[in-house]
Amino acid sequence: MPERSAMAAELALGLLEGTERASALRLMLSDPGFAAEVEGWRARLAPLYDGFADIAPADGLMARIDAAIDAEAAVAPMASLGSPAAQGRWKMATFAASAVAAMLALALVWPSPKDKGPASQANADVAVAQLTGPIDGLLLTARYDSSTAEMLVRVEGMPVTETEPELWIVPADGQPRRLGRLLRGGVTRIAVPEGHRQFIDPVSELILTMEPKVLPDPDKPSAPTVAQGRLQRI
């Protein structure tokens, strides 16, 4: 991971402190590209936390993460690192990558209030998507968990209109299938119909349309797409 990307990831995860955090925040204000990278990390990570309860980490977790980072450093080809400055950059990138992996792992395996236990979560497939479009400020983040067959969709920046937000999944055949109506803000919990679960894969897209309160045809959209995003398994 490049040093700049590592800093963006660390800032998004809240890992920076003191002068490092201050430097990163100044860079966000002066560099729109870096600010966009930080927001990109935040948007990618946001769906992973929907529906999970806040629980204290297990005893010794940070010690195990530190040990894993030390083990990586010990086997790295130190001769190729060059100057002490290069070594410092490599260590920071290693730490950021390991921290991101640890945070993602915790988000994926930590039991939510509705889970029966670790065994049910261990075999779950999880997919996420970020939906954007031409409406300024509109952002949707979706997370599907096969263990519950539920999709959690967070909506931000939805404009006030007389129409209603409707979510659809579009698989490889290009035919939209209705998933359900969304709240205009916050998180909507959707029970994905059994026949639609086969379409949760990386070739499918989620799309948002703004429909009349009563759908003319529940089997297809009647309005143009205002936001879309491709599903990704994680």
N, CA and C of each residue as an Amber inpcrd file, in Angstrom:
protein
   702
   0.8490000  -1.2000000   0.0000000   0.0000000   0.0000000   0.0000000
   0.8800000   1.2440000   0.0000000   0.6640000   2.1850000  -0.9350000
   1.4500000   3.4210000  -0.9260000   1.2690000   4.1820000   0.3790000
   2.2700000   4.9860000   0.7340000   2.2430000   5.7250000   2.0060000
   1.0090000   6.6190000   2.0980000   0.6700000   7.2700000   0.9950000
  -0.4900000   8.1670000   0.9900000  -1.7920000   7.3970000   1.2590000
  -1.9430000   6.2430000   0.6150000  -3.1410000   5.4270000   0.8270000
  -3.1840000   4.8810000   2.2470000  -2.0210000   4.5240000   2.7880000
  -1.9630000   4.0350000   4.1590000  -2.4300000   5.1070000   5.1310000
  -2.0070000   6.3550000   4.8830000  -2.4250000   7.4490000   5.7590000
  -3.9350000   7.6780000   5.6560000  -4.4850000   7.6040000   4.4400000
  -5.9240000   7.7850000   4.2610000  -6.6960000   6.6960000   4.9910000
  -6.2120000   5.4590000   4.8960000  -6.8870000   4.3420000   5.5690000
  -6.8150000   4.5030000   7.0820000  -5.6490000   4.8880000   7.5890000
  -5.4870000   5.0680000   9.0340000  -6.3820000   6.1810000   9.5660000
  -6.4960000   7.2760000   8.7910000  -7.3560000   8.3810000   9.2250000
  -8.8150000   7.9480000   9.2350000  -9.2420000   7.2130000   8.2090000
 -10.6310000   6.7460000   8.1410000 -10.9510000   5.7890000   9.2870000
  -9.9670000   4.9950000   9.7060000 -10.1780000   4.0240000  10.7750000
  -9.9750000   4.6170000  12.1670000  -9.5230000   5.8880000  12.2240000
  -9.3070000   6.5200000  13.5200000  -8.0490000   6.0570000  14.2160000
  -7.0400000   5.6500000  13.4370000  -5.8080000   5.1180000  14.0250000
  -4.7440000   6.1790000  14.2590000  -4.8890000   7.3570000  13.6400000
  -3.8720000   8.3980000  13.7800000  -4.1020000   9.2160000  15.0430000
  -2.9890000   9.6560000  15.6450000  -3.0700000  10.4820000  16.8430000
  -2.0450000  11.6020000  16.7470000  -2.2530000  12.6360000  17.5550000
  -1.2710000  13.7020000  17.6940000  -0.9230000  14.3980000  16.3990000
   0.4060000  14.5810000  16.1860000   0.8710000  15.3260000  15.0130000
   0.5540000  14.5950000  13.7090000   0.5340000  13.2610000  13.7310000
   0.2040000  12.5240000  12.5120000  -1.2340000  12.7940000  12.0900000
  -2.1590000  12.8000000  13.0520000  -3.5560000  13.0920000  12.7400000
  -3.7070000  14.5320000  12.2460000  -3.0260000  15.4560000  12.9080000
  -3.1040000  16.8650000  12.5000000  -2.6010000  17.0440000  11.0690000
  -1.4960000  16.3540000  10.7290000  -0.9450000  16.4550000   9.3760000
  -1.9160000  15.8960000   8.3430000  -2.5340000  14.7710000   8.6910000
  -3.4860000  14.1570000   7.7620000  -4.7010000  15.0480000   7.5690000
  -5.1930000  15.6660000   8.6310000  -6.3580000  16.5540000   8.5200000
  -6.0160000  17.7890000   7.6910000  -4.8040000  18.3290000   7.8550000
  -4.3920000  19.4690000   7.0360000  -4.3220000  19.0710000   5.5640000
  -3.8380000  17.8510000   5.3150000  -3.7540000  17.3740000   3.9360000
  -5.1440000  17.2200000   3.3310000  -6.1080000  16.7770000   4.1300000
  -7.4900000  16.6780000   3.6430000  -8.0180000  18.0380000   3.2060000
  -7.6860000  19.0860000   3.9660000  -8.1720000  20.4270000   3.6460000
  -7.5010000  21.0070000   2.4110000  -6.2510000  20.6470000   2.1820000
  -5.4910000  21.2520000   1.0800000  -5.4780000  20.4060000  -0.1870000
  -5.8060000  19.1250000  -0.0740000  -5.6900000  18.2180000  -1.2200000
  -7.0190000  17.4890000  -1.4400000  -7.8210000  17.9310000  -2.4080000
  -9.1200000  17.2720000  -2.6550000  -8.9780000  15.7960000  -3.0000000
  -7.8820000  15.4160000  -3.6710000  -7.6760000  14.0180000  -4.0140000
  -7.5080000  13.1450000  -2.7900000  -6.7310000  13.6320000  -1.8160000
  -6.5390000  12.8850000  -0.5770000  -7.8400000  12.8230000   0.2150000
  -8.5800000  13.9480000   0.2440000  -9.8630000  13.9660000   0.9400000
 -10.8280000  12.9480000   0.3340000 -10.8110000  12.8460000  -0.9970000
 -11.6790000  11.8690000  -1.6650000 -11.2740000  10.4500000  -1.3200000
  -9.9680000  10.2110000  -1.1650000  -9.4940000   8.8720000  -0.8220000
  -9.9320000   8.4870000   0.5950000  -9.8620000   9.4420000   1.5250000
 -10.3230000   9.1810000   2.8920000 -11.8210000   8.8650000   2.8910000
 -12.6050000   9.6690000   2.1750000 -14.0520000   9.4370000   2.1130000
 -14.3640000   8.1100000   1.4380000 -13.5280000   7.7340000   0.4590000
 -13.7120000   6.4380000  -0.1860000 -13.5310000   5.2900000   0.7890000
 -12.5190000   5.3830000   1.6540000 -12.3220000   4.3600000   2.6910000
 -13.5140000   4.3190000   3.6360000 -13.9850000   5.4880000   4.0510000
 -15.1130000   5.5370000   4.9820000 -16.3600000   4.9250000   4.3590000
 -16.5940000   5.2190000   3.0820000 -17.7790000   4.6820000   2.4100000
 -17.6880000   3.1720000   2.2500000 -16.4840000   2.6530000   1.9530000
 -16.3340000   1.2020000   1.7850000 -16.4950000   0.4640000   3.1020000
 -16.0580000   1.0900000   4.1820000 -16.1180000   0.4230000   5.4810000
 -17.4900000   0.5500000   6.1380000 -18.2390000   1.6190000   5.8210000
 -19.4930000   1.8930000   6.5220000 -20.4790000   0.7330000   6.4970000
 -20.6890000   0.0500000   5.3440000 -21.7130000  -1.0120000   5.3480000
 -21.3860000  -2.1800000   6.2660000 -20.1100000  -2.3510000   6.5980000
 -19.7130000  -3.5040000   7.3980000 -20.2020000  -3.3970000   8.8410000
 -20.5060000  -2.2020000   9.2830000 -20.8390000  -2.0180000  10.6920000
 -22.3390000  -1.9830000  10.9540000 -23.1550000  -1.8850000   9.8830000
 -24.6020000  -1.8330000  10.0840000 -25.0910000  -3.1350000  10.6900000
 -25.8790000  -3.0420000  11.7320000 -26.4940000  -4.2230000  12.3280000
 -25.6270000  -4.9440000  13.3380000 -24.4350000  -4.4260000  13.6460000
 -23.5640000  -5.0830000  14.6100000 -23.5490000  -4.3070000  15.9140000
 -23.6450000  -5.0110000  16.9940000 -23.6200000  -4.3750000  18.3090000
 -22.1850000  -4.0100000  18.6900000 -22.0530000  -2.9440000  19.5030000
 -20.7410000  -2.5740000  20.0320000 -20.3740000  -3.5330000  21.1560000
 -19.2660000  -4.2440000  20.9820000 -18.8180000  -5.2270000  21.9690000
 -17.3230000  -5.0290000  22.1940000 -16.9000000  -5.1050000  23.4310000
 -15.4780000  -4.9620000  23.7380000 -14.6840000  -6.0910000  23.0840000
 -13.4990000  -5.8010000  22.5100000 -12.7020000  -6.8460000  21.8840000
 -12.2060000  -7.8610000  22.9010000 -11.8820000  -9.0460000  22.4060000
 -11.4030000 -10.1110000  23.2810000 -10.0790000  -9.7210000  23.9270000
  -9.8340000 -10.2470000  25.1150000  -8.5720000  -9.9930000  25.8140000
  -7.4000000 -10.4720000  24.9550000  -6.3970000  -9.6200000  24.8630000
  -5.1970000 -10.0120000  24.1330000  -5.2790000  -9.8220000  22.6340000
  -6.3680000  -9.2300000  22.1200000  -6.5060000  -9.0860000  20.6670000
  -5.4020000  -8.2040000  20.0930000  -5.1750000  -7.0220000  20.7030000
  -4.1420000  -6.1330000  20.1820000  -2.7650000  -6.7710000  20.2640000
  -2.5280000  -7.5650000  21.3030000  -1.2380000  -8.2510000  21.4130000
  -1.0380000  -9.2200000  20.2490000  -2.1130000  -9.9140000  19.8550000
  -2.0130000 -10.8420000  18.7300000  -1.7970000 -10.0980000  17.4170000
  -2.4640000  -8.9280000  17.2660000  -2.2420000  -8.1130000  16.0590000
  -0.8000000  -7.6210000  16.0150000  -0.2940000  -7.1150000  17.1550000
   1.0920000  -6.6510000  17.2160000   2.0660000  -7.7780000  16.8800000
   1.7770000  -8.9750000  17.3940000   2.6590000 -10.1120000  17.1290000
   2.6550000 -10.4660000  15.6410000   1.4850000 -10.3770000  14.9990000
   1.4020000 -10.6760000  13.5750000   2.1960000  -9.6640000  12.7590000
   2.1130000  -8.3780000  13.1480000   2.8730000  -7.3380000  12.4450000
   4.3690000  -7.5650000  12.6340000   4.7900000  -7.8860000  13.8690000
   6.2050000  -8.1520000  14.1300000   6.6990000  -9.3410000  13.3200000
   5.8460000 -10.3630000  13.1850000   6.2390000 -11.5450000  12.4190000
   6.4410000 -11.1900000  10.9570000   5.5560000 -10.3360000  10.3930000
   5.7300000  -9.9060000   9.0080000   7.0260000  -9.1270000   8.8360000
   7.3050000  -8.2390000   9.7950000   8.5210000  -7.4320000   9.7020000
   9.7700000  -8.3010000   9.7770000   9.7030000  -9.3610000  10.5710000
  10.8720000 -10.2130000  10.7710000  11.2610000 -10.9760000   9.5110000
  10.2790000 -11.3440000   8.6970000  10.5840000 -12.1470000   7.5080000
  10.7260000 -11.2980000   6.2580000  10.5110000  -9.9810000   6.3540000
  10.6100000  -9.1190000   5.1700000  12.0670000  -9.0010000   4.7430000
  12.3330000  -8.8410000   3.4480000  13.7040000  -8.6670000   2.9400000
  14.2290000  -7.2820000   3.2890000  14.8030000  -7.1510000   4.4810000
  15.2270000  -5.8440000   4.9710000  16.2700000  -5.1960000   4.0610000
  17.0490000  -5.9810000   3.3790000  18.0920000  -5.4080000   2.5270000
  17.5030000  -4.5590000   1.4140000  16.2690000  -4.8400000   1.0140000
  15.6670000  -4.1080000  -0.0990000  15.0080000  -2.8220000   0.3410000
  14.9880000  -2.5680000   1.6450000  14.2820000  -1.3950000   2.1320000
  15.0950000  -0.1260000   2.0000000  16.4100000  -0.2320000   1.9400000
  17.2430000   0.9430000   1.7290000  17.4070000   1.7750000   2.9850000
  17.0840000   3.0610000   2.8620000  17.3470000   4.0140000   3.9280000
  16.4080000   3.8150000   5.1060000  16.7850000   4.3880000   6.2890000
  15.8800000   4.3250000   7.4430000  14.5160000   4.9340000   7.1420000
  14.5010000   5.9950000   6.3210000  13.2060000   6.6030000   5.9810000
  12.3380000   5.6210000   5.2120000  12.9660000   4.8780000   4.2830000
  12.2040000   3.8880000   3.5160000  11.6830000   2.7940000   4.4350000
  12.5260000   2.3990000   5.4310000  12.0830000   1.3870000   6.3760000
  10.8780000   1.8810000   7.1690000  10.8890000   3.1630000   7.5550000
   9.7650000   3.7110000   8.3010000   8.4930000   3.7030000   7.4810000
   8.6060000   4.0570000   6.1890000   7.4260000   4.0490000   5.3310000
   6.8870000   2.6500000   5.1760000   7.8040000   1.6590000   5.0100000
   7.3530000   0.2660000   4.8420000   6.6310000  -0.2130000   6.0860000
   7.1700000   0.1230000   7.2720000   6.5320000  -0.3090000   8.5170000
   5.1570000   0.3200000   8.6750000   5.0370000   1.6210000   8.3010000
   3.7410000   2.2720000   8.4220000   2.7280000   1.6280000   7.4810000
   3.1490000   1.3220000   6.2530000   2.2420000   0.6950000   5.2980000
   1.8290000  -0.6900000   5.7820000   2.7950000  -1.4400000   6.3410000
   2.4690000  -2.7640000   6.8690000   1.4600000  -2.6760000   7.9980000
   1.6840000  -1.7010000   8.8930000   0.7570000  -1.5400000  10.0090000
  -0.6370000  -1.1830000   9.5100000  -0.7160000  -0.2480000   8.5530000
  -2.0240000   0.1710000   8.0490000  -2.7480000  -0.9870000   7.3930000
  -2.0270000  -1.7490000   6.5620000  -2.6690000  -2.8740000   5.8850000
  -3.1420000  -3.9090000   6.8860000  -2.3200000  -4.1980000   7.8860000
  -2.7050000  -5.1710000   8.8990000  -3.8810000  -4.6720000   9.7210000
  -3.8820000  -3.3740000  10.0490000  -4.9710000  -2.8140000  10.8330000
  -6.2790000  -2.8690000  10.0560000  -6.2180000  -2.5270000   8.7660000
  -7.4230000  -2.6020000   7.9420000  -7.9500000  -4.0320000   7.9090000
  -7.0400000  -5.0000000   7.6890000  -7.4560000  -6.3970000   7.6430000
  -8.0790000  -6.8230000   8.9660000  -7.4870000  -6.3770000  10.0760000
  -8.0290000  -6.7450000  11.3850000  -9.4080000  -6.1510000  11.5970000
  -9.5850000  -4.8770000  11.2260000 -10.8800000  -4.2350000  11.3960000
 -11.9400000  -4.9130000  10.5420000 -11.5800000  -5.2590000   9.2910000
 -12.5290000  -5.9390000   8.4180000 -12.8870000  -7.3040000   8.9890000
 -11.9000000  -8.0230000   9.4830000 -12.1660000  -9.3470000  10.0410000
 -13.0970000  -9.2570000  11.2340000 -12.8640000  -8.2880000  12.1150000
 -13.7280000  -8.1270000  13.2770000 -15.1500000  -7.7960000  12.8550000
 -15.2860000  -6.9050000  11.8640000 -16.6220000  -6.5120000  11.4220000
 -17.3740000  -7.6880000  10.8270000 -16.6440000  -8.5970000  10.1740000
 -17.3120000  -9.6960000   9.4910000 -17.6650000 -10.8430000  10.4340000
 -16.8510000 -11.0920000  11.4430000 -17.0870000 -12.2740000  12.2640000
 -17.7300000 -11.9450000  13.6070000 -17.7760000 -10.6640000  14.0050000
 -18.3520000 -10.3290000  15.3060000 -19.8420000 -10.5810000  15.2760000
 -20.4000000 -11.3040000  16.2230000 -21.8240000 -11.6120000  16.1720000
 -22.6860000 -10.3710000  16.3510000 -23.7480000 -10.2740000  15.5670000
 -24.7180000  -9.2030000  15.7240000 -25.8020000  -9.6630000  16.6830000
 -26.6790000  -8.7530000  17.1320000 -27.7090000  -9.1460000  18.1020000
 -28.6230000 -10.2500000  17.5980000 -28.7660000 -10.4040000  16.2810000
 -29.7080000 -11.3840000  15.7660000 -29.0360000 -12.7040000  15.4020000
 -27.6960000 -12.7550000  15.5230000 -26.9810000 -13.9930000  15.2030000
 -27.1790000 -15.0110000  16.3020000 -27.1710000 -16.2690000  15.9110000
 -27.2870000 -17.3400000  16.9010000 -25.9510000 -17.6480000  17.5520000
 -24.8580000 -17.3430000  16.8650000 -23.5530000 -17.5990000  17.4510000
 -22.4940000 -17.6300000  16.3750000 -21.2050000 -17.8400000  16.7650000
 -20.1130000 -17.8120000  15.8190000 -20.2620000 -18.8240000  14.6980000
 -20.8560000 -19.9710000  14.9740000 -20.9340000 -21.0050000  13.9480000
 -21.7750000 -20.5550000  12.7670000 -22.9100000 -19.8770000  13.0370000
 -23.7630000 -19.4430000  11.9460000 -23.1020000 -18.3440000  11.1450000
 -22.3000000 -17.4820000  11.7990000 -21.6480000 -16.3860000  11.1030000
 -20.4610000 -16.8730000  10.2900000 -19.8050000 -17.9340000  10.7080000
 -18.5830000 -18.3790000  10.0580000 -18.8210000 -18.8060000   8.6230000
 -20.0010000 -19.3450000   8.3160000 -20.2830000 -19.8350000   6.9810000
 -21.0390000 -18.8170000   6.1330000 -21.1590000 -17.5770000   6.5970000
 -21.9620000 -16.5890000   5.8910000 -21.1710000 -15.9660000   4.7450000
 -21.8930000 -15.6840000   3.6510000 -21.3690000 -14.8730000   2.5760000
 -21.8510000 -13.4560000   2.7970000 -20.9560000 -12.5010000   2.6170000
 -21.2950000 -11.1000000   2.7940000 -20.9620000 -10.3620000   1.5090000
 -21.8530000  -9.4910000   1.0760000 -21.6240000  -8.6650000  -0.1020000
 -21.9810000  -7.2290000   0.2320000 -21.2330000  -6.2950000  -0.3290000
 -21.4870000  -4.8820000  -0.0830000 -21.5390000  -4.1400000  -1.4030000
 -22.1600000  -2.9750000  -1.3910000 -22.2240000  -2.1230000  -2.5750000
 -22.3780000  -0.6800000  -2.1350000 -21.8420000   0.2140000  -2.9430000
 -22.0120000   1.6510000  -2.7430000 -22.6980000   2.2040000  -3.9810000
 -23.8180000   2.9060000  -3.7900000 -24.6150000   3.4190000  -4.8980000
 -24.5150000   4.9360000  -4.9450000 -24.1470000   5.4520000  -6.0970000
 -24.0900000   6.8940000  -6.3270000 -24.6990000   7.1920000  -7.6860000
 -24.9400000   8.4690000  -7.9440000 -25.5240000   8.8600000  -9.2180000
 -25.4550000  10.3570000  -9.4030000 -26.2900000  10.8960000 -10.2800000
 -26.2070000  12.3240000 -10.6070000 -26.7670000  13.2580000  -9.5360000
 -27.5000000  12.7450000  -8.5430000 -28.0600000  13.6030000  -7.4960000
 -26.9590000  13.9460000  -6.5000000 -26.6200000  15.2150000  -6.4090000
 -25.5240000  15.6570000  -5.5570000 -25.7950000  15.3180000  -4.0940000
 -24.8500000  14.6390000  -3.4630000 -24.9490000  14.3060000  -2.0450000
 -25.6570000  13.0050000  -1.7430000 -26.2920000  12.3830000  -2.7370000
 -27.0020000  11.1270000  -2.4900000 -26.0210000   9.9640000  -2.4600000
 -26.0350000   9.1970000  -1.3740000 -25.1550000   8.0500000  -1.2190000
 -25.9030000   6.9360000  -0.5140000 -25.8400000   5.7400000  -1.0840000
 -26.4240000   4.5670000  -0.4600000 -25.3210000   3.5350000  -0.2670000
 -25.3070000   2.9010000   0.8950000 -24.3940000   1.7940000   1.1460000
 -25.2260000   0.5900000   1.5590000 -24.9610000  -0.5450000   0.9340000
 -25.7570000  -1.7550000   1.1600000 -24.8570000  -2.8860000   1.6250000
 -25.3830000  -3.7210000   2.5180000 -24.6550000  -4.8860000   3.0270000
 -25.6210000  -6.0620000   3.0980000 -25.2710000  -7.1590000   2.4060000
 -26.1010000  -8.3590000   2.4170000 -25.3800000  -9.4670000   3.1780000
 -26.1190000 -10.1520000   4.0640000 -25.5660000 -11.2430000   4.8660000
 -26.3890000 -12.4990000   4.5760000 -25.7430000 -13.5080000   4.0100000
 -26.4790000 -14.7190000   3.6370000 -26.9750000 -15.4990000   4.8460000
 -26.3620000 -15.2900000   6.0130000 -26.7960000 -16.0400000   7.1920000
 -28.1850000 -15.6100000   7.6590000 -28.5740000 -14.3700000   7.3230000
 -29.8970000 -13.8740000   7.6860000 -30.7600000 -13.6040000   6.4600000
 -30.1430000 -13.6680000   5.2600000 -30.8320000 -13.3260000   4.0010000
 -31.3920000 -11.9100000   4.0520000 -30.7060000 -11.0250000   4.7830000
 -31.1430000  -9.6460000   4.9020000 -30.1360000  -8.7030000   4.2640000
 -30.6520000  -7.6170000   3.7120000 -29.8120000  -6.5550000   3.1910000
 -30.1010000  -5.2900000   3.9880000 -29.0450000  -4.6970000   4.5320000
 -29.1610000  -3.4360000   5.2480000 -28.6990000  -2.3300000   4.3180000
 -29.5380000  -1.3110000   4.1360000 -29.2360000  -0.2250000   3.2080000
 -29.2910000   1.0980000   3.9550000 -28.1730000   1.8080000   3.9760000
 -28.1180000   3.1320000   4.6080000 -28.2530000   4.1900000   3.5150000
 -29.1600000   5.1370000   3.7340000 -29.4180000   6.2110000   2.7740000
 -28.9800000   7.5360000   3.3770000 -28.2120000   8.3010000   2.6000000
 -27.7880000   9.6320000   3.0140000 -28.0290000  10.5930000   1.8610000
 -28.4820000  11.8040000   2.1780000 -28.6290000  12.8510000   1.1690000
 -29.8030000  12.6650000   0.2310000 -30.8650000  11.9760000   0.6700000
 -32.0320000  11.7660000  -0.1850000 -32.8460000  13.0540000  -0.2850000
 -33.0860000  13.5750000  -1.4930000 -33.8740000  14.8030000  -1.6140000
 -35.3510000  14.5590000  -1.3210000 -36.0650000  15.6160000  -0.9960000
 -37.4950000  15.5320000  -0.7410000 -38.2310000  15.5780000  -2.0770000
 -39.0000000  14.5440000  -2.3710000 -39.7630000  14.4670000  -3.6160000
 -41.1220000  13.8260000  -3.3270000 -41.9900000  13.8640000  -4.3140000
 -43.2840000  13.2180000  -4.1720000 -43.2160000  11.7340000  -4.5030000
 -42.0910000  11.2760000  -5.0110000 -41.9050000   9.8700000  -5.3500000
 -41.1690000   9.1540000  -4.2230000 -41.1080000   7.8350000  -4.2980000
 -40.5260000   7.0150000  -3.2400000 -39.3100000   6.2390000  -3.7510000
 -38.2690000   6.0910000  -2.9020000 -37.0690000   5.3580000  -3.3190000
 -37.3110000   3.8460000  -3.3400000 -37.0070000   3.2380000  -4.4760000
 -37.2150000   1.8030000  -4.6600000 -35.8900000   1.1590000  -5.0690000
 -35.5410000   0.0530000  -4.4110000 -34.2780000  -0.6260000  -4.6850000
 -34.5220000  -1.8700000  -5.5290000 -33.6520000  -2.0670000  -6.5300000
 -33.7450000  -3.1980000  -7.4430000 -32.3800000  -3.8490000  -7.5790000
 -32.3570000  -5.1360000  -7.8830000 -31.1160000  -5.8290000  -8.2090000
 -31.1760000  -6.2320000  -9.6790000 -30.0770000  -5.9690000 -10.3850000
 -30.0190000  -6.2520000 -11.8200000 -28.9040000  -7.2680000 -12.0570000
 -29.2310000  -8.5370000 -12.2880000 -28.2080000  -9.5630000 -12.5260000
 -27.6950000  -9.5110000 -13.9640000 -26.9700000 -10.5470000 -14.3530000
 -26.3090000 -10.5580000 -15.6550000 -27.2890000 -10.4820000 -16.8180000
 -28.5320000 -10.9340000 -16.6400000 -29.4840000 -10.9190000 -17.7530000
 -30.0620000  -9.5280000 -18.0080000 -29.7220000  -8.5430000 -17.1550000
 -30.1680000  -7.1770000 -17.3610000 -31.5890000  -6.8830000 -16.9340000
 -32.2970000  -7.8570000 -16.3670000 -33.6820000  -7.6870000 -15.9370000
 -33.7420000  -7.3110000 -14.4560000 -34.2130000  -6.0970000 -14.1300000
 -34.2810000  -5.7020000 -12.7210000 -35.2860000  -6.5590000 -11.9330000
 -34.9120000  -6.8890000 -10.6970000 -35.8130000  -7.5520000  -9.7570000
 -35.9760000  -6.6480000  -8.5380000 -37.2160000  -6.4710000  -8.1040000
 -37.4950000  -5.5480000  -7.0040000 -37.0420000  -6.1400000  -5.6750000
 -36.3390000  -5.3200000  -4.8850000 -35.9460000  -5.7140000  -3.5350000
 -36.8360000  -5.0620000  -2.4810000 -37.2280000  -3.8130000  -2.7140000
 -38.1230000  -3.1940000  -1.7510000 -37.9740000  -1.6890000  -1.6890000
 -38.8630000  -1.0640000  -0.9370000 -38.8740000   0.3870000  -0.7530000
 -37.9770000   0.7570000   0.4130000 -37.2860000   1.8870000   0.2610000
 -36.3260000   2.3190000   1.2640000 -36.8580000   3.5040000   2.0610000
 -36.3730000   3.6280000   3.2770000 -36.5710000   4.8460000   4.0430000
 -35.7430000   5.9590000   3.4010000 -36.1450000   7.2000000   3.6070000
 -35.4270000   8.3250000   2.9990000 -34.1270000   8.6540000   3.7360000
 -33.9590000   8.1180000   4.9120000 -32.7410000   8.3280000   5.6700000
 -32.5460000   7.2030000   6.6610000 -31.3330000   7.0610000   7.1670000
 -31.0510000   5.9810000   8.1030000 -30.9280000   4.6490000   7.3920000
 -31.2120000   3.5720000   8.1290000 -30.9950000   2.2200000   7.6210000
 -32.3270000   1.5110000   7.4250000 -32.4920000   0.9260000   6.2370000
 -33.6450000   0.0840000   5.9390000 -33.2000000  -1.3700000   5.9380000
 -33.9600000  -2.2300000   6.5930000 -33.6600000  -3.6670000   6.6280000
 -34.6060000  -4.3790000   5.6630000 -34.0340000  -5.0450000   4.6560000
 -34.8230000  -5.7060000   3.6160000 -34.5930000  -7.2120000   3.6890000
 -35.6730000  -7.9750000   3.7610000 -35.5970000  -9.4300000   3.6570000
 -35.5740000  -9.7840000   2.1650000 -34.4340000 -10.2500000   1.6780000
 -34.2890000 -10.5400000   0.2500000 -35.0910000 -11.7930000  -0.0960000
 -36.0050000 -11.7030000  -1.0650000 -36.7960000 -12.8810000  -1.4360000
 -35.9050000 -14.0470000  -1.8560000 -36.3400000 -15.2510000  -1.5400000
 -35.5240000 -16.4400000  -1.7980000 -35.1090000 -16.5350000  -3.2650000
 -36.0260000 -16.2060000  -4.1730000 -35.6970000 -16.3060000  -5.5920000
 -34.6690000 -15.3050000  -6.0620000 -34.4490000 -14.2390000  -5.2870000
 -33.4870000 -13.2060000  -5.6790000 -32.0910000 -13.4370000  -5.0970000
 -31.9730000 -14.3510000  -4.1250000 -30.6900000 -14.5230000  -3.4370000
 -29.6120000 -15.0740000  -4.3600000 -30.0110000 -15.7920000  -5.4070000
 -29.0420000 -16.3340000  -6.3550000 -28.3240000 -15.2330000  -7.1350000
 -28.8960000 -14.0130000  -7.1340000 -28.3130000 -12.9250000  -7.9050000
 -27.3120000 -12.0980000  -7.1050000 -27.0720000 -12.4630000  -5.8490000
 -26.0880000 -11.7360000  -5.0340000 -24.7070000 -12.2030000  -5.4520000
 -24.1590000 -11.5650000  -6.4600000 -22.8260000 -11.9280000  -6.9560000
 -22.1950000 -10.7160000  -7.6290000 -20.8860000 -10.7750000  -7.9470000
 -20.1670000  -9.6000000  -8.4510000 -20.5940000  -9.1370000  -9.8380000
 -21.4170000  -9.8890000 -10.5620000 -21.8730000  -9.4150000 -11.8720000
 -23.1880000  -8.6610000 -11.7550000 -23.7750000  -8.6060000 -10.5650000
 -25.0500000  -7.9290000 -10.3600000 -24.8290000  -6.5070000  -9.8670000
 -25.7740000  -5.6510000 -10.2090000 -25.7620000  -4.2780000  -9.7270000
 -27.0280000  -3.9970000  -8.9240000 -26.9150000  -3.0770000  -7.9760000
 -28.0720000  -2.5310000  -7.2970000 -28.3790000  -1.1800000  -7.9330000
 -29.6550000  -0.9070000  -8.1740000 -30.0390000   0.3830000  -8.7240000
 -31.1710000   0.9690000  -7.8780000 -31.2500000   2.2890000  -7.8840000
 -32.2930000   3.0070000  -7.1670000 -33.1070000   3.8060000  -8.1690000
 -34.4280000   3.6890000  -8.0850000 -35.3240000   4.5240000  -8.8670000
 -36.2900000   5.2210000  -7.9290000 -36.8590000   6.3360000  -8.3900000
 -37.8340000   7.0820000  -7.5980000 -39.1970000   6.8320000  -8.2260000
 -40.0150000   6.0650000  -7.5240000 -41.2590000   5.5540000  -8.0840000
 -42.4870000   6.2210000  -7.4480000 -43.6320000   6.1470000  -8.1370000
 -44.8860000   6.6000000  -7.5160000 -45.1830000   5.7730000  -6.2650000
 -46.0250000   6.3110000  -5.4060000 -46.3500000   5.6070000  -4.1600000
 -46.9420000   4.2250000  -4.4350000 -47.7040000   4.0990000  -5.5270000
 -48.2060000   2.8050000  -5.9680000 -47.4900000   2.4440000  -7.2680000
 -46.7190000   1.3630000  -7.2490000 -45.9450000   0.9720000  -8.4250000
 -46.8680000   0.5830000  -9.5710000 -46.6600000   1.1620000 -10.7710000
 -47.4500000   0.7450000 -11.9310000 -47.2670000  -0.7300000 -12.2450000
 -46.0240000  -1.2090000 -12.0950000 -45.7120000  -2.6170000 -12.3490000
 -44.6510000  -3.0470000 -11.3400000 -45.0080000  -3.8960000 -10.3630000
 -44.0250000  -4.2960000  -9.3360000 -42.8800000  -5.1320000  -9.8770000
 -42.9560000  -5.5500000 -11.1350000 -41.9140000  -6.4040000 -11.7080000
 -40.8690000  -5.6380000 -12.5010000 -41.0460000  -4.3170000 -12.6610000
 -40.0350000  -3.5480000 -13.3900000 -40.1320000  -2.0780000 -13.0170000
 -39.0010000  -1.3640000 -13.1060000 -39.0170000   0.0600000 -12.7660000
 -39.8130000   0.8570000 -13.7940000 -40.4580000   1.9340000 -13.3270000
 -41.1580000   2.8400000 -14.2290000 -40.4420000   4.1730000 -14.3620000
 -39.3380000   4.3400000 -13.6300000 -38.5930000   5.5970000 -13.6310000
 -37.1160000   5.3190000 -13.9110000 -36.3690000   6.3280000 -14.3410000
 -34.9410000   6.1260000 -14.6200000 -34.1320000   5.8880000 -13.3500000
 -32.9730000   5.2940000 -13.5270000 -32.0540000   5.0300000 -12.4180000
 -31.4270000   6.3340000 -11.9400000 -31.4310000   6.5470000 -10.6160000
 -30.8070000   7.7500000 -10.0590000 -29.5540000   7.4280000  -9.2510000
 -29.3260000   6.1550000  -8.9640000 -28.0980000   5.7330000  -8.2820000
 -27.8830000   4.2540000  -8.5650000 -26.6340000   3.8450000  -8.6610000
 -26.3300000   2.4510000  -8.9270000 -24.9440000   2.1060000  -8.4050000
 -24.7360000   0.8210000  -8.1750000 -23.4410000   0.3550000  -7.6890000
 -23.3610000  -1.1600000  -7.8040000 -22.1600000  -1.6610000  -8.0660000
 -21.9700000  -3.1080000  -8.2570000 -21.7140000  -3.7850000  -6.9210000
 -22.2880000  -4.9600000  -6.7620000 -22.0830000  -5.7630000  -5.5590000
 -20.6760000  -6.3390000  -5.5320000 -20.0930000  -6.4220000  -4.3460000
 -18.7820000  -7.0370000  -4.1610000 -18.8340000  -7.9690000  -2.9730000
 -18.3910000  -9.2090000  -3.1690000 -18.2920000 -10.1590000  -2.0510000
 -17.0400000  -9.8580000  -1.2470000 -17.1550000  -9.9760000   0.0650000
 -16.0000000  -9.7110000   0.9240000 -15.8590000 -10.8240000   1.9380000
